[in-house]
Amino acid sequence: MSLAEKITGLLARPNQQPDPAGGPEAPWYLKYGSRVLGIVASFFAILFGLWNVVSILTLDVSCLVAGIIQMLAGFIVMALEAPCCFPCIEQVDQVAGKVEAKPMYFRAGLYCALAVPPIFMCFGLASLFGSGLIFATGAVYGMMALGKKASADDMRAAAQQTGYGGNAASTTNDRAGIVNNAQPFSFTGAVGTDSNV
């Protein structure tokens, strides 16, 4: 058994469907790497959220609230990425399964939305690093939701196709613009010269 098979066996969820959203299949290293990044991000979010909570000793209430929100975000990400860490709470596996069935962009938006408030409430290294890792996890899921980049031939063929009249010449006339009354470009002279003098 290779190292990659051992790691995927540890990170795989039981009864996991290949891609419930019907989107493009992500590479294995991106799929499991995002899960590992989410687990590490949630650990550091909880740790640095606790550090922000300790800031109540300096009577900084906004950092206290930001630390609590950051710790909650860390617990939510940990519950969604590694529900095996919560064996006593039965609903965690059900909620993680429901979120797993949603499209990738849902998880990306959720993680990015969870990560932003602590950074704005208490800007510092603890909230920036802890919530920043959760935001990075959301960004990776967002990139996975976009899918694989097309080949150069496919992109070239798509650039040559038109959506207006069916032929390539129809996009170059002056009616191809979005605005119907758009004025055509004209040459006014060299830059820096005034033609009215």
Disulfide bonds with the S-S distance in Angstrom:
Cys63-Cys122 1.88
